Amino acid sequence: MSTDTPRVANFIIAGTEKAGTTSIFMYLGEHPQVCGSSTKETDFFRQEFSGDPVQDRRHYSSYFTRCKESVPVLMEASPGYLGEAASVVPRLSSLLPDVKLLFILRDPIERLYSSYNFHLGKLDISKDVKFEDYVEKCFSYDRSGVGADELGMDEWYLKTLRFGRYVDFLEPYFEAYPRDQIKVMFFEQLKSDVAGFMKELSAFLDIDGSFWDQYEFRKANVTFSGSNRLLHKAAMYINSKTEPFLRQRPNLKHVLVNFYKKINQAREGYDPMPVSVRNELEAYYRPWNQALGKLLGDEIPVPWQVQA
């Protein structure tokens, strides 16, 4: 490729939230044949796309200026691209018709609970909102059309329930892109065999899968809460502002996060989900899980596969 041509992503981790996208971005970023965007979640096709192909390519390429010409795979990871497929797909396909796309799916019930606890820990959701209350707010927004202002919560978090209906958001991508440019994988597979997951993904990207044989896998973006609320809020702010710098220095970030956890972590992980809420969510997601199984050829992981 000519050095006069602005280089942009030819691989995007496009979904979904709380399904290991940060870890995968970090792992791939250390592979010699891959270069990640300066900011993991550019959200370019959600927030910055203008429709001017020359201007958009130049603007988008600014996230990849550090990438060497010799590196074949340029990537970014914006999990919000899946849930906002209706607006993202036409923008993405117009600028990047040849891009490869990865969607990592997770049991939608577990993903919803993980997302709630993650944003609770980041102070995006009030600690006074219990999970059962949160789910009811999401149902009110999704089924009854009650507004975000009336529910007292940012619209993005109310859409999280709906975003677990994966088939609705995958179909536009399947219609816009050849099937061999789309890879659908599962969080459950990542948890059970991370090296196998990365080797399968490497084959999709045409990069050396043997790199993972000696690689030390570390989790990223693990949900935890802070003991001191003000200190935790300050830490979240600093993390967001230094993200481009620390993203390129994963070892330094690992050291800093571990240090912060020692001085202010209240707990890692969260309590089991109330059974009554799980039953309600199982009924809600059942038809979409069945439709997803048909779309993917019944390849949904057994732990959350729902039989027709």
C-alpha positions as a Markdown table, in Angstrom:
| # | Residue | x | y | z |
|---|---|---|---|---|
| 1 | Met | 0.0 | 0.0 | 0.0 |
| 2 | Ser | 1.2 | 3.5 | -0.8 |
| 3 | Thr | 2.4 | 5.6 | 2.1 |
| 4 | Asp | 0.2 | 8.4 | 0.6 |
| 5 | Thr | -3.0 | 6.3 | 1.3 |
| 6 | Pro | -4.3 | 6.8 | 4.8 |
| 7 | Arg | -4.3 | 3.4 | 6.5 |
| 8 | Val | -7.4 | 2.4 | 8.4 |
| 9 | Ala | -8.7 | -0.7 | 10.2 |
| 10 | Asn | -9.0 | -3.9 | 8.2 |
| 11 | Phe | -10.3 | -5.8 | 11.3 |
| 12 | Ile | -12.8 | -4.6 | 13.8 |
| 13 | Ile | -14.0 | -6.3 | 17.0 |
| 14 | Ala | -17.6 | -5.0 | 16.7 |
| 15 | Gly | -19.3 | -6.5 | 19.7 |
| 16 | Thr | -20.5 | -7.2 | 22.3 |
| 17 | Glu | -20.0 | -5.4 | 25.6 |
| 18 | Lys | -18.8 | -7.5 | 28.5 |
| 19 | Ala | -17.8 | -10.5 | 26.3 |
| 20 | Gly | -14.0 | -10.2 | 26.5 |
| 21 | Thr | -13.4 | -7.6 | 23.8 |
| 22 | Thr | -10.9 | -5.7 | 25.9 |
| 23 | Ser | -8.9 | -8.8 | 26.6 |
| 24 | Ile | -8.9 | -9.9 | 23.0 |
| 25 | Phe | -7.9 | -6.4 | 21.9 |
| 26 | Met | -5.0 | -6.5 | 24.4 |
| 27 | Tyr | -3.8 | -9.9 | 23.4 |
| 28 | Leu | -3.9 | -9.1 | 19.7 |
| 29 | Gly | -2.2 | -5.8 | 20.3 |
| 30 | Glu | 0.9 | -7.7 | 21.5 |
| 31 | His | 1.0 | -9.9 | 18.3 |
| 32 | Pro | 3.8 | -8.7 | 15.9 |
| 33 | Gln | 1.4 | -8.9 | 12.9 |
| 34 | Val | -1.3 | -6.7 | 14.5 |
| 35 | Cys | -1.5 | -3.0 | 15.4 |
| 36 | Gly | -4.3 | -1.6 | 17.5 |
| 37 | Ser | -5.9 | 1.8 | 17.3 |
| 38 | Ser | -4.6 | 4.4 | 19.7 |
| 39 | Thr | -8.0 | 4.3 | 21.5 |
| 40 | Lys | -9.5 | 0.9 | 21.8 |
| 41 | Glu | -13.1 | 2.0 | 21.3 |
| 42 | Thr | -12.9 | 4.7 | 18.6 |
| 43 | Asp | -16.7 | 4.5 | 18.2 |
| 44 | Phe | -16.0 | 6.3 | 14.9 |
| 45 | Phe | -18.9 | 4.8 | 13.0 |
| 46 | Arg | -21.3 | 5.7 | 15.8 |
| 47 | Gln | -20.1 | 9.2 | 16.7 |
| 48 | Glu | -17.7 | 10.7 | 14.2 |
| 49 | Phe | -18.7 | 9.5 | 10.7 |
| 50 | Ser | -19.7 | 12.4 | 8.4 |
| 51 | Gly | -20.5 | 10.7 | 5.1 |
| 52 | Asp | -17.6 | 12.4 | 3.3 |
| 53 | Pro | -15.4 | 9.5 | 2.2 |
| 54 | Val | -12.2 | 11.5 | 1.8 |
| 55 | Gln | -12.6 | 13.3 | 5.1 |
| 56 | Asp | -13.8 | 10.2 | 7.0 |
| 57 | Arg | -10.9 | 8.1 | 5.8 |
| 58 | Arg | -8.4 | 10.8 | 6.8 |
| 59 | His | -10.1 | 11.3 | 10.2 |
| 60 | Tyr | -10.4 | 7.6 | 10.9 |
| 61 | Ser | -6.8 | 6.9 | 9.9 |
| 62 | Ser | -5.6 | 9.3 | 12.7 |
| 63 | Tyr | -6.3 | 6.4 | 15.1 |
| 64 | Phe | -3.6 | 4.3 | 13.3 |
| 65 | Thr | -0.8 | 6.7 | 12.6 |
| 66 | Arg | 1.6 | 4.8 | 14.9 |
| 67 | Cys | 1.1 | 1.5 | 12.9 |
| 68 | Lys | 4.0 | 0.5 | 10.7 |
| 69 | Glu | 3.5 | -0.2 | 7.0 |
| 70 | Ser | 4.9 | -3.7 | 7.5 |
| 71 | Val | 2.1 | -4.7 | 10.0 |
| 72 | Pro | -0.7 | -6.4 | 8.0 |
| 73 | Val | -3.6 | -6.2 | 10.5 |
| 74 | Leu | -4.9 | -2.9 | 11.8 |
| 75 | Met | -7.7 | -3.2 | 14.3 |
| 76 | Glu | -10.0 | -1.4 | 16.6 |
| 77 | Ala | -12.7 | -2.6 | 19.1 |
| 78 | Ser | -16.0 | -0.8 | 19.5 |
| 79 | Pro | -18.5 | -3.2 | 21.1 |
| 80 | Gly | -21.3 | -0.6 | 20.6 |
| 81 | Tyr | -21.2 | -1.3 | 16.8 |
| 82 | Leu | -23.4 | -4.4 | 17.3 |
| 83 | Gly | -26.2 | -2.8 | 19.2 |
| 84 | Glu | -26.4 | 0.1 | 16.9 |
| 85 | Ala | -26.2 | -1.9 | 13.7 |
| 86 | Ala | -29.0 | -0.1 | 12.0 |
| 87 | Ser | -27.0 | 3.1 | 11.8 |
| 88 | Val | -23.4 | 1.6 | 11.8 |
| 89 | Val | -23.7 | -1.0 | 9.0 |
| 90 | Pro | -24.4 | 1.5 | 6.2 |
| 91 | Arg | -21.6 | 3.8 | 7.3 |
| 92 | Leu | -19.1 | 1.0 | 7.9 |
| 93 | Ser | -19.8 | -0.8 | 4.6 |
| 94 | Ser | -19.5 | 2.4 | 2.6 |
| 95 | Leu | -16.1 | 3.2 | 4.0 |
| 96 | Leu | -14.7 | -0.3 | 4.7 |
| 97 | Pro | -16.3 | -2.9 | 2.4 |
| 98 | Asp | -13.4 | -5.3 | 2.8 |
| 99 | Val | -13.0 | -5.2 | 6.6 |
| 100 | Lys | -13.1 | -8.4 | 8.7 |
| 101 | Leu | -15.5 | -8.3 | 11.6 |
| 102 | Leu | -15.5 | -10.2 | 14.9 |
| 103 | Phe | -18.6 | -10.6 | 17.1 |
| 104 | Ile | -18.0 | -12.2 | 20.5 |
| 105 | Leu | -21.4 | -13.3 | 22.0 |
| 106 | Arg | -22.1 | -14.2 | 25.6 |
| 107 | Asp | -25.1 | -15.7 | 27.3 |
| 108 | Pro | -27.4 | -12.6 | 27.2 |
| 109 | Ile | -28.5 | -13.0 | 30.7 |
| 110 | Glu | -25.0 | -13.2 | 32.1 |
| 111 | Arg | -23.9 | -10.4 | 29.9 |
| 112 | Leu | -26.7 | -8.1 | 31.2 |
| 113 | Tyr | -25.8 | -8.9 | 34.8 |
| 114 | Ser | -22.1 | -8.4 | 34.1 |
| 115 | Ser | -22.8 | -5.1 | 32.4 |
| 116 | Tyr | -25.0 | -3.9 | 35.3 |
| 117 | Asn | -22.3 | -4.7 | 37.8 |
| 118 | Phe | -19.6 | -3.2 | 35.7 |
| 119 | His | -21.3 | 0.1 | 35.3 |
| 120 | Leu | -22.3 | 0.0 | 39.0 |
| 121 | Gly | -18.6 | -0.3 | 39.8 |
| 122 | Lys | -17.8 | 2.6 | 37.4 |
| 123 | Leu | -20.5 | 4.7 | 39.2 |
| 124 | Asp | -22.5 | 5.0 | 36.0 |
| 125 | Ile | -25.5 | 3.4 | 37.7 |
| 126 | Ser | -26.5 | 4.4 | 41.2 |
| 127 | Lys | -25.8 | 1.9 | 44.0 |
| 128 | Asp | -29.4 | 2.4 | 45.1 |
| 129 | Val | -30.6 | 0.7 | 41.9 |
| 130 | Lys | -30.8 | -3.1 | 42.7 |
| 131 | Phe | -30.5 | -5.5 | 39.7 |
| 132 | Glu | -34.2 | -6.4 | 39.9 |
| 133 | Asp | -35.1 | -2.7 | 39.8 |
| 134 | Tyr | -32.7 | -2.2 | 36.9 |
| 135 | Val | -34.3 | -5.1 | 34.9 |
| 136 | Glu | -37.7 | -3.6 | 35.5 |
| 137 | Lys | -36.5 | -0.2 | 34.2 |
| 138 | Cys | -35.1 | -1.9 | 31.1 |
| 139 | Phe | -38.4 | -3.8 | 30.5 |
| 140 | Ser | -40.4 | -0.5 | 31.0 |
| 141 | Tyr | -38.2 | 1.1 | 28.4 |
| 142 | Asp | -38.2 | -1.8 | 26.0 |
| 143 | Arg | -41.8 | -2.9 | 26.2 |
| 144 | Ser | -43.8 | 0.2 | 27.3 |
| 145 | Gly | -41.7 | 2.9 | 25.7 |
| 146 | Val | -41.2 | 4.8 | 29.0 |
| 147 | Gly | -38.6 | 7.5 | 28.5 |
| 148 | Ala | -35.1 | 7.5 | 30.0 |
| 149 | Asp | -35.8 | 10.8 | 31.9 |
| 150 | Glu | -38.9 | 9.3 | 33.6 |
| 151 | Leu | -36.9 | 6.2 | 34.5 |
| 152 | Gly | -34.0 | 8.3 | 35.8 |
| 153 | Met | -31.3 | 6.5 | 33.9 |
| 154 | Asp | -29.1 | 7.1 | 30.8 |
| 155 | Glu | -30.7 | 5.6 | 27.7 |
| 156 | Trp | -27.6 | 3.6 | 26.8 |
| 157 | Tyr | -27.9 | 1.4 | 30.0 |
| 158 | Leu | -31.6 | 0.9 | 29.4 |
| 159 | Lys | -30.9 | -0.4 | 25.9 |
| 160 | Thr | -28.6 | -3.1 | 27.3 |
| 161 | Leu | -31.5 | -5.6 | 27.7 |
| 162 | Arg | -32.4 | -5.1 | 24.1 |
| 163 | Phe | -28.8 | -5.5 | 22.9 |
| 164 | Gly | -28.9 | -9.1 | 24.1 |
| 165 | Arg | -31.3 | -10.0 | 21.2 |
| 166 | Tyr | -28.2 | -10.6 | 19.1 |
| 167 | Val | -29.9 | -12.0 | 16.0 |
| 168 | Asp | -31.7 | -8.6 | 15.4 |
| 169 | Phe | -28.3 | -6.9 | 15.2 |
| 170 | Leu | -26.3 | -9.5 | 13.4 |
| 171 | Glu | -28.7 | -9.8 | 10.5 |
| 172 | Pro | -27.8 | -6.4 | 9.0 |
| 173 | Tyr | -24.1 | -7.3 | 9.0 |
| 174 | Phe | -24.8 | -10.6 | 7.4 |
| 175 | Glu | -26.8 | -8.8 | 4.7 |
| 176 | Ala | -24.1 | -6.2 | 4.0 |
| 177 | Tyr | -21.0 | -8.4 | 4.2 |
| 178 | Pro | -19.8 | -11.7 | 2.7 |
| 179 | Arg | -20.0 | -14.5 | 5.3 |
| 180 | Asp | -16.2 | -15.1 | 5.1 |
| 181 | Gln | -15.6 | -11.6 | 6.4 |
| 182 | Ile | -17.6 | -12.2 | 9.6 |
| 183 | Lys | -16.5 | -14.3 | 12.5 |
| 184 | Val | -18.9 | -15.1 | 15.3 |
| 185 | Met | -17.3 | -16.6 | 18.5 |
| 186 | Phe | -18.4 | -17.0 | 22.1 |
| 187 | Phe | -17.3 | -15.8 | 25.5 |
| 188 | Glu | -17.8 | -19.2 | 26.9 |
| 189 | Gln | -15.3 | -20.6 | 24.5 |
| 190 | Leu | -12.8 | -17.8 | 25.5 |
| 191 | Lys | -13.2 | -18.7 | 29.1 |
| 192 | Ser | -12.7 | -22.5 | 28.6 |
| 193 | Asp | -9.9 | -22.4 | 26.1 |
| 194 | Val | -8.3 | -19.0 | 25.6 |
| 195 | Ala | -5.3 | -20.3 | 23.6 |
| 196 | Gly | -7.6 | -22.3 | 21.3 |
| 197 | Phe | -9.9 | -19.2 | 20.9 |
| 198 | Met | -6.9 | -17.1 | 19.9 |
| 199 | Lys | -5.6 | -19.7 | 17.4 |
| 200 | Glu | -9.0 | -19.9 | 15.7 |
| 201 | Leu | -9.2 | -16.2 | 15.5 |
| 202 | Ser | -5.6 | -16.0 | 14.1 |
| 203 | Ala | -6.6 | -18.4 | 11.3 |
| 204 | Phe | -9.4 | -16.0 | 10.4 |
| 205 | Leu | -7.0 | -13.1 | 10.4 |
| 206 | Asp | -4.3 | -15.0 | 8.5 |
| 207 | Ile | -1.6 | -14.4 | 11.2 |
| 208 | Asp | 0.7 | -16.7 | 13.0 |
| 209 | Gly | -1.2 | -18.8 | 15.6 |
| 210 | Ser | 1.9 | -20.3 | 17.1 |
| 211 | Phe | 2.5 | -16.9 | 18.8 |
| 212 | Trp | 0.0 | -18.0 | 21.5 |
| 213 | Asp | 1.9 | -21.1 | 22.5 |
| 214 | Gln | 4.2 | -19.2 | 24.9 |
| 215 | Tyr | 1.9 | -16.2 | 25.5 |
| 216 | Glu | 0.9 | -15.2 | 29.1 |
| 217 | Phe | -2.8 | -14.5 | 29.1 |
| 218 | Arg | -4.1 | -11.9 | 31.6 |
| 219 | Lys | -7.7 | -10.8 | 32.0 |
| 220 | Ala | -8.6 | -7.2 | 31.3 |
| 221 | Asn | -11.5 | -4.9 | 32.3 |
| 222 | Val | -12.5 | -7.2 | 35.2 |
| 223 | Thr | -15.5 | -5.9 | 37.2 |
| 224 | Phe | -14.7 | -4.6 | 40.7 |
| 225 | Ser | -15.9 | -1.9 | 43.1 |
| 226 | Gly | -14.0 | 0.6 | 45.1 |
| 227 | Ser | -14.0 | 1.0 | 48.9 |
| 228 | Asn | -13.7 | 4.8 | 48.7 |
| 229 | Arg | -16.3 | 6.2 | 46.3 |
| 230 | Leu | -14.6 | 9.5 | 45.6 |
| 231 | Leu | -11.2 | 7.9 | 45.1 |
| 232 | His | -12.8 | 5.4 | 42.7 |
| 233 | Lys | -14.5 | 8.1 | 40.8 |
| 234 | Ala | -11.2 | 9.9 | 40.4 |
| 235 | Ala | -9.5 | 6.7 | 39.3 |
| 236 | Met | -12.2 | 6.1 | 36.6 |
| 237 | Tyr | -11.7 | 9.6 | 35.3 |
| 238 | Ile | -7.9 | 9.3 | 35.2 |
| 239 | Asn | -8.2 | 5.9 | 33.5 |
| 240 | Ser | -10.4 | 7.3 | 30.7 |
| 241 | Lys | -8.0 | 10.2 | 30.1 |
| 242 | Thr | -4.9 | 8.1 | 30.0 |
| 243 | Glu | -6.4 | 5.2 | 28.0 |
| 244 | Pro | -4.6 | 6.0 | 24.7 |
| 245 | Phe | -1.2 | 6.1 | 26.5 |
| 246 | Leu | -1.8 | 3.0 | 28.7 |
| 247 | Arg | -3.4 | 1.0 | 25.9 |
| 248 | Gln | 0.0 | 0.9 | 24.2 |
| 249 | Arg | 1.7 | -0.1 | 27.5 |
| 250 | Pro | -0.2 | -3.1 | 28.8 |
| 251 | Asn | 2.4 | -4.2 | 31.3 |
| 252 | Leu | 2.4 | -0.7 | 32.9 |
| 253 | Lys | -1.4 | -0.7 | 33.1 |
| 254 | His | -1.4 | -4.1 | 34.7 |
| 255 | Val | 1.0 | -2.9 | 37.4 |
| 256 | Leu | -1.0 | 0.3 | 38.0 |
| 257 | Val | -4.4 | -1.6 | 38.2 |
| 258 | Asn | -3.0 | -4.1 | 40.6 |
| 259 | Phe | -1.6 | -1.3 | 42.8 |
| 260 | Tyr | -4.9 | 0.5 | 42.7 |
| 261 | Lys | -6.8 | -2.7 | 43.7 |
| 262 | Lys | -4.6 | -3.1 | 46.7 |
| 263 | Ile | -5.4 | 0.3 | 48.1 |
| 264 | Asn | -9.1 | 0.7 | 47.1 |
| 265 | Gln | -10.7 | -2.5 | 45.9 |
| 266 | Ala | -13.8 | -3.4 | 47.9 |
| 267 | Arg | -14.4 | -6.7 | 46.1 |
| 268 | Glu | -13.9 | -8.4 | 42.7 |
| 269 | Gly | -16.9 | -10.0 | 41.0 |
| 270 | Tyr | -20.5 | -9.9 | 42.3 |
| 271 | Asp | -23.3 | -11.9 | 44.0 |
| 272 | Pro | -25.3 | -14.6 | 42.3 |
| 273 | Met | -28.3 | -13.3 | 40.3 |
| 274 | Pro | -31.8 | -13.6 | 42.0 |
| 275 | Val | -33.5 | -16.8 | 40.6 |
| 276 | Ser | -36.8 | -15.0 | 39.9 |
| 277 | Val | -35.0 | -12.4 | 37.7 |
| 278 | Arg | -33.1 | -15.1 | 35.9 |
| 279 | Asn | -36.4 | -16.9 | 35.1 |
| 280 | Glu | -37.9 | -13.7 | 33.8 |
| 281 | Leu | -34.9 | -13.1 | 31.6 |
| 282 | Glu | -34.8 | -16.6 | 30.3 |
| 283 | Ala | -38.4 | -16.3 | 29.0 |
| 284 | Tyr | -37.6 | -12.9 | 27.5 |
| 285 | Tyr | -34.5 | -14.1 | 25.5 |
| 286 | Arg | -35.8 | -17.5 | 24.5 |
| 287 | Pro | -37.3 | -16.6 | 21.1 |
| 288 | Trp | -34.2 | -14.6 | 20.1 |
| 289 | Asn | -31.8 | -17.3 | 21.2 |
| 290 | Gln | -33.8 | -19.8 | 19.1 |
| 291 | Ala | -33.6 | -17.4 | 16.1 |
| 292 | Leu | -29.9 | -16.9 | 16.6 |
| 293 | Gly | -29.4 | -20.7 | 16.6 |
| 294 | Lys | -31.0 | -20.9 | 13.2 |
| 295 | Leu | -29.0 | -18.0 | 11.8 |
| 296 | Leu | -25.7 | -19.6 | 13.0 |
| 297 | Gly | -26.6 | -23.2 | 12.4 |
| 298 | Asp | -27.3 | -24.1 | 16.0 |
| 299 | Glu | -23.8 | -23.3 | 17.1 |
| 300 | Ile | -24.8 | -21.5 | 20.3 |
| 301 | Pro | -22.9 | -22.8 | 23.3 |
| 302 | Val | -24.7 | -25.5 | 25.3 |
| 303 | Pro | -24.8 | -23.6 | 28.6 |
| 304 | Trp | -27.3 | -21.0 | 27.2 |
| 305 | Gln | -28.7 | -22.8 | 24.2 |
| 306 | Val | -32.5 | -22.9 | 24.3 |
| 307 | Gln | -34.2 | -25.8 | 22.5 |
| 308 | Ala | -37.1 | -24.9 | 20.2 |
